[in-house]
Amino acid sequence: MWQWKTEVGDTVEIGQEIGTILAGGDSLADQFETAAEVSARKPSSDEVRDMRKHIPPSKEDRTAEPALSPTIIRRLGRVVPANLQIDVRWDAIRKARAAAKKKEGKNAASPSVMIAWAVVKAMEKHAPFRRVILDDDRIVENDEFDLGVAVALENNRLATAVVTHANKRAWPDFVQRYNQTVEETRSGRVDAVNAPIVISSLGAFGVRAAAPIVVPPSVGTLFVGSAHYETIGDGKKSEAAEVITLSLTFDHRVVNGAVAANFVHEVKEQVENFAIPLERPRERK
């Protein structure tokens, strides 16, 4: 109910009460206090169910699996991510690929394998990128290490192929193991990931650059972009060159920015000077 305390046309003072409205139930102040208490705490399961009752179901709604597993999502919460990018000339890889195709045909190593080899060689020279971070946040460094390769699967799923003992393999063995583990992962094989670095790429879709996530125990994810032309210079002259963009996301808990930059420059050096490794001659017995 309501009640006016002034007449129409009356002159009133600032702050003067002009009327009252009486409503049943809690007062407005009590309602504000109750709302504040609820918003300050996590709603109970009963309250969640009550809220859901007011959301009308849709005939088109269907449940779907998340792209990332709950385990990965939990691990991401611990990461302190940082990202940096650098352009790398593609000439050497293109020449090496052409030479490999001429010599080996369809069995020639792919540019992806060549990039992976370059990354492994850079990891050998930079100890922080041979480290993994365990569930208890201990940081462990290994002289022998694996390499991870992100593999897209059907139904919006993602998996990691693992090239085990990556830095202990000769070139032919490395190529074979890389191709085999990627194929097996696409077929459903699941490996425990203990690789310090995971390589990711969307080059087949023409994606030049991205900021990938890094999932422990790995300390970094290196995204390899598609080849494209950029104008680059050395301070004296500029020229158009075919390049790829390398984008490294690293866990700042393990690696600082200067160390990460040095590592990426080493990868750049390895890629820009890549050549098919020569097989070592077998020793005579």
Backbone torsions as a table, in degrees:
resi	resn	phi	psi	omega
1	MET	NA	164.2	-179.2
2	TRP	-136.5	161.0	-178.8
3	GLN	-150.0	121.8	176.3
4	TRP	-80.4	141.6	177.6
5	LYS	-114.8	9.2	175.0
6	THR	-137.5	163.6	177.1
7	GLU	-101.9	157.6	177.4
8	VAL	-62.6	129.6	179.3
9	GLY	94.6	-8.3	179.7
10	ASP	-67.2	149.0	171.5
11	THR	-92.3	129.4	-176.6
12	VAL	-120.2	154.2	178.0
13	GLU	-85.9	158.7	176.7
14	ILE	-64.2	128.2	179.7
15	GLY	89.0	-4.0	-179.3
16	GLN	-71.3	138.2	178.8
17	GLU	-73.8	125.9	-177.2
18	ILE	-107.1	-11.5	179.3
19	GLY	176.6	171.8	178.3
20	THR	-136.1	148.6	174.6
21	ILE	-123.9	121.9	-179.2
22	LEU	-104.7	118.6	-179.5
23	ALA	-115.5	147.8	177.1
24	GLY	-72.7	161.3	178.1
25	GLY	86.1	-160.0	-176.7
26	ASP	-67.8	150.8	175.1
27	SER	-68.9	165.6	179.6
28	LEU	-60.5	-40.0	178.9
29	ALA	-63.2	-40.9	178.5
30	ASP	-64.9	-38.1	179.4
31	GLN	-64.9	-41.4	177.4
32	PHE	-62.8	-41.0	-179.0
33	GLU	-64.9	-42.1	179.1
34	THR	-63.9	-43.1	179.9
35	ALA	-62.6	-39.1	179.5
36	ALA	-65.5	-39.3	179.6
37	GLU	-64.5	-40.8	-178.8
38	VAL	-68.2	-43.1	-177.4
39	SER	-68.9	-21.8	-177.6
40	ALA	-84.9	-6.6	179.3
41	ARG	-128.3	162.2	177.8
42	LYS	-71.8	129.6	-178.8
43	PRO	-64.3	146.1	179.1
44	SER	-74.1	166.3	180.0
45	SER	-62.4	-34.9	178.4
46	ASP	-64.7	-40.8	179.9
47	GLU	-67.3	-37.8	178.0
48	VAL	-62.5	-44.3	178.1
49	ARG	-61.7	-39.0	179.4
50	ASP	-64.5	-39.8	179.6
51	MET	-66.5	-38.4	-178.6
52	ARG	-67.2	-26.3	179.6
53	LYS	-62.4	-26.0	-176.9
54	HIS	-89.2	-2.0	177.2
55	ILE	-98.0	110.1	-176.8
56	PRO	-66.7	131.3	178.9
57	PRO	-68.8	146.8	178.1
58	SER	-103.1	140.4	178.9
59	LYS	-66.4	-21.7	-177.5
60	GLU	-90.7	-8.5	-178.5
61	ASP	-67.1	133.1	175.0
62	ARG	-139.0	140.2	177.5
63	THR	-72.2	148.7	-179.4
64	ALA	-140.7	150.7	178.6
65	GLU	-77.1	142.1	177.3
66	PRO	-68.8	154.9	178.9
67	ALA	-68.2	-33.4	178.3
68	LEU	-111.3	143.1	-179.5
69	SER	-71.2	156.6	176.6
70	PRO	-56.7	-34.1	179.0
71	THR	-63.1	-45.7	179.0
72	ILE	-63.7	-42.8	-179.1
73	ILE	-60.9	-40.9	178.1
74	ARG	-63.7	-41.3	-179.6
75	ARG	-66.7	-33.1	-179.6
76	LEU	-62.6	-27.3	-179.0
77	GLY	-65.8	-17.5	-178.4
78	ARG	-93.9	-16.1	-172.2
79	VAL	-76.4	141.7	168.9
80	VAL	-108.7	91.5	-170.6
81	PRO	-81.3	146.0	171.1
82	ALA	-141.6	154.5	-173.6
83	ASN	-139.1	143.2	172.0
84	LEU	-144.2	155.5	-175.5
85	GLN	-133.2	151.9	179.0
86	ILE	-151.5	143.0	176.1
87	ASP	-89.2	140.6	-176.3
88	VAL	-131.2	132.8	178.9
89	ARG	-65.9	144.6	-172.6
90	TRP	-104.4	-3.4	-172.6
91	ASP	-54.3	-49.5	-173.8
92	ALA	-64.0	-40.4	179.7
93	ILE	-66.3	-41.6	-179.8
94	ARG	-63.0	-41.8	178.8
95	LYS	-66.2	-42.8	-179.6
96	ALA	-64.9	-38.7	178.5
97	ARG	-64.4	-43.6	179.3
98	ALA	-63.1	-42.2	179.4
99	ALA	-66.0	-39.7	-179.7
100	ALA	-66.7	-40.0	178.9
101	LYS	-66.0	-37.7	179.0
102	LYS	-65.4	-35.0	-176.4
103	LYS	-87.1	-40.2	-171.1
104	GLU	-116.4	-4.6	178.8
105	GLY	64.4	-133.5	-176.6
106	LYS	-68.8	-12.7	178.6
107	ASN	-89.1	4.7	-178.0
108	ALA	-65.4	146.5	177.9
109	ALA	-63.7	140.6	-179.9
110	SER	-82.6	160.5	174.3
111	PRO	-56.7	-32.5	179.0
112	SER	-61.8	-41.6	178.1
113	VAL	-65.9	-39.0	-179.8
114	MET	-64.4	-42.0	176.7
115	ILE	-62.5	-43.6	180.0
116	ALA	-59.9	-41.1	178.0
117	TRP	-62.3	-42.9	178.7
118	ALA	-62.0	-39.6	178.9
119	VAL	-64.7	-43.2	179.1
120	VAL	-60.2	-43.5	179.6
121	LYS	-63.7	-36.6	176.8
122	ALA	-68.5	-38.7	178.4
123	MET	-62.5	-35.9	178.8
124	GLU	-61.8	-29.9	-177.1
125	LYS	-92.0	-11.9	-175.9
126	HIS	-128.1	96.9	-174.0
127	ALA	-55.9	-38.5	-179.7
128	PRO	-57.8	-23.6	179.3
129	PHE	-97.0	16.6	167.3
130	ARG	-110.4	16.1	-176.6
131	ARG	-103.1	153.5	170.6
132	VAL	-128.1	154.7	179.6
133	ILE	-115.3	122.4	-172.8
134	LEU	-83.6	173.0	-177.6
135	ASP	-61.8	-28.4	178.7
136	ASP	-91.1	14.7	177.5
137	ASP	71.3	9.7	171.9
138	ARG	-72.1	142.2	179.2
139	ILE	-106.3	123.7	-176.5
140	VAL	-118.8	132.3	179.4
141	GLU	-110.1	134.5	-177.2
142	ASN	-123.7	143.3	174.1
143	ASP	-80.0	-30.7	175.4
144	GLU	-108.1	130.1	-171.3
145	PHE	-144.6	161.9	176.3
146	ASP	-96.1	168.1	173.7
147	LEU	-128.9	132.4	179.0
148	GLY	-98.3	147.8	177.4
149	VAL	-133.0	119.2	179.9
150	ALA	-69.9	133.2	-177.9
151	VAL	-128.2	123.8	176.8
152	ALA	-81.5	133.4	179.6
153	LEU	-113.6	175.5	177.6
154	GLU	-69.4	163.0	176.4
155	ASN	61.0	37.3	171.8
156	ASN	65.9	26.1	-179.3
157	ARG	-101.5	158.3	-178.6
158	LEU	-134.4	139.7	178.6
159	ALA	-139.0	167.2	179.4
160	THR	-120.2	119.2	172.7
161	ALA	-81.2	141.0	-175.4
162	VAL	-118.3	117.7	173.0
163	VAL	-88.3	99.4	-175.4
164	THR	-72.7	149.4	178.0
165	HIS	49.2	44.2	-171.0
166	ALA	-56.9	-40.8	-175.2
167	ASN	-83.7	-0.1	179.1
168	LYS	-104.5	3.9	-176.7
169	ARG	-100.7	137.0	171.2
170	ALA	-71.9	162.4	-173.7
171	TRP	-51.2	-52.6	-178.7
172	PRO	-60.4	-40.2	179.6
173	ASP	-67.2	-38.3	179.4
174	PHE	-63.4	-46.7	179.7
175	VAL	-60.2	-46.2	-179.2
176	GLN	-63.0	-45.3	-178.1
177	ARG	-66.9	-39.3	178.4
178	TYR	-58.9	-53.9	-177.8
179	ASN	-62.5	-40.4	-177.8
180	GLN	-66.2	-46.3	-176.4
181	THR	-69.8	-33.4	176.3
182	VAL	-65.8	-43.8	179.8
183	GLU	-64.8	-42.5	179.7
184	GLU	-65.4	-36.7	178.6
185	THR	-67.1	-39.8	177.2
186	ARG	-64.2	-26.2	-179.6
187	SER	-87.5	0.0	175.2
188	GLY	116.2	-2.2	179.5
189	ARG	-69.1	137.6	179.1
190	VAL	-121.2	121.6	179.2
191	ASP	-109.8	150.3	171.3
192	ALA	-70.6	128.5	-176.3
193	VAL	-93.6	116.0	176.7
194	ASN	-131.0	33.4	-175.5
195	ALA	-94.0	131.9	178.1
196	PRO	-63.1	-35.6	-178.8
197	ILE	-125.3	140.5	172.4
198	VAL	-119.5	132.1	177.8
199	ILE	-96.6	134.8	179.3
200	SER	-131.3	149.8	179.1
201	SER	-155.8	143.8	170.2
202	LEU	-125.3	29.3	-177.8
203	GLY	-58.9	-31.8	179.3
204	ALA	-64.4	-19.3	179.6
205	PHE	-101.3	7.2	178.3
206	GLY	76.8	18.5	-179.7
207	VAL	-81.4	120.2	-176.0
208	ARG	-82.4	-36.6	-176.2
209	ALA	-152.1	154.9	178.0
210	ALA	-160.1	166.5	175.5
211	ALA	-113.9	93.0	-175.3
212	PRO	-72.4	164.2	173.5
213	ILE	-89.1	158.1	174.6
214	VAL	-121.2	128.8	-174.0
215	VAL	-115.5	120.0	175.6
216	PRO	-57.5	146.7	15.0
217	PRO	-81.6	-4.3	178.4
218	SER	-64.2	151.7	178.1
219	VAL	-106.4	-6.4	179.5
220	GLY	-160.3	151.1	171.6
221	THR	-126.5	128.1	-178.2
222	LEU	-108.2	115.5	178.2
223	PHE	-92.8	129.5	-180.0
224	VAL	-107.8	115.8	-177.8
225	GLY	-83.5	172.5	-179.8
226	SER	-75.3	151.3	179.3
227	ALA	-68.4	136.4	179.0
228	HIS	-155.9	171.3	-177.0
229	TYR	-100.4	136.4	176.5
230	GLU	-136.3	155.3	172.9
231	THR	-88.3	118.5	-179.0
232	ILE	-122.4	156.1	-178.3
233	GLY	-147.5	165.7	178.9
234	ASP	-115.4	17.9	-178.4
235	GLY	96.0	-20.0	-179.3
236	LYS	-109.8	-40.5	179.6
237	LYS	-146.1	159.8	179.3
238	SER	-122.9	152.3	178.4
239	GLU	-153.7	156.7	175.6
240	ALA	-81.5	131.8	-178.3
241	ALA	-140.7	148.5	175.7
242	GLU	-79.9	126.4	-175.5
243	VAL	-136.4	165.1	164.9
244	ILE	-121.5	154.5	175.7
245	THR	-103.3	122.9	173.9
246	LEU	-96.1	128.9	-179.9
247	SER	-123.3	114.4	-177.3
248	LEU	-106.8	121.7	168.0
249	THR	-103.0	127.5	-177.0
250	PHE	-129.9	156.1	-179.9
251	ASP	-85.3	113.7	-175.2
252	HIS	-68.2	-12.9	175.3
253	ARG	-68.1	-24.6	-173.7
254	VAL	-109.8	-35.9	-171.8
255	VAL	-130.0	137.3	174.4
256	ASN	-93.6	173.5	-172.9
257	GLY	-64.4	-40.6	-178.8
258	ALA	-64.8	-41.5	178.6
259	VAL	-64.2	-41.7	178.8
260	ALA	-63.7	-41.4	179.9
261	ALA	-64.1	-41.5	177.6
262	ASN	-62.1	-39.5	179.7
263	PHE	-64.3	-45.9	-179.2
264	VAL	-64.4	-37.2	176.7
265	HIS	-65.3	-32.8	176.3
266	GLU	-68.0	-41.4	175.7
267	VAL	-60.3	-43.8	178.0
268	LYS	-57.0	-46.3	180.0
269	GLU	-61.5	-42.8	-179.4
270	GLN	-65.8	-40.3	-179.2
271	VAL	-69.5	-45.7	-175.2
272	GLU	-71.0	-15.1	177.9
273	ASN	-118.6	24.4	-175.8
274	PHE	-69.3	140.6	171.2
275	ALA	-147.4	146.5	178.9
276	ILE	-56.6	121.1	-179.7
277	PRO	-60.9	137.3	177.8
278	LEU	-78.1	139.2	177.4
279	GLU	-71.4	137.6	177.3
280	ARG	-74.0	135.8	178.4
281	PRO	-65.4	140.7	179.0
282	ARG	-70.6	139.9	179.1
283	GLU	-75.0	138.4	177.7
284	ARG	-77.3	139.8	178.9
285	LYS	-89.2	NA	NA
